[in-house]
């Protein structure tokens, strides 16, 4: 989080690399399958790693020891993100199901079925909102009530030329940025209201 180190994943393990020297500071134990995505918590305490098949591992960032193994669908988790308070961890991927679990108690989990694979997630810096990048050329806004209420799609951005690979809120939440196969976009926080028609069945 301070810009001096980066967490990387590959070949069934996670590692922390010092950016100034390029030296591997610490490496995790061998995991039970290929690692597909990693995310560092804002305060720097945790690193979450997605595996294929199934499971998200929550690691202590200082030594990459395993704190918790969070059950996940067998498809790869391609998007993982901690909320700014490190209360919630969101993840999803090819299973098309968004999962939001409590970091301290992963059994406290909420899910939301979507109609496309998820490739990127980012939490709004001040509001209980999650931006979701998907393969359907769109970005969704999902409401995540603080007290554990159900997840719901409250808006969507359309108009990307192809698949959207990742999303990133501006630090003050004034804009949402997306990057994809054929475009980089900057969106005002006023999306089309409600879910896509295909999500209504």
Beta strands, then each sheet from edge to edge (+ up, - down):
strand 1: 5-10
strand 2: 13-18
strand 3: 24-27
strand 4: 34-40
strand 5: 46-52
strand 6: 56-60
strand 7: 66-70
strand 8: 77-82
strand 9: 88-93
strand 10: 97-102
strand 11: 105-113
strand 12: 118-123
strand 13: 129-134
strand 14: 138-143
strand 15: 152-158
strand 16: 164-169
strand 17: 175-180
strand 18: 184-188
strand 19: 192-193
sheet 1: 1+ 2- 3+
sheet 2: 4+ 5- 6+ 7-
sheet 3: 8+ 9- 10+ 11-
sheet 4: 12+ 13- 14+ 15- 19+
sheet 5: 16+ 17- 18+
end
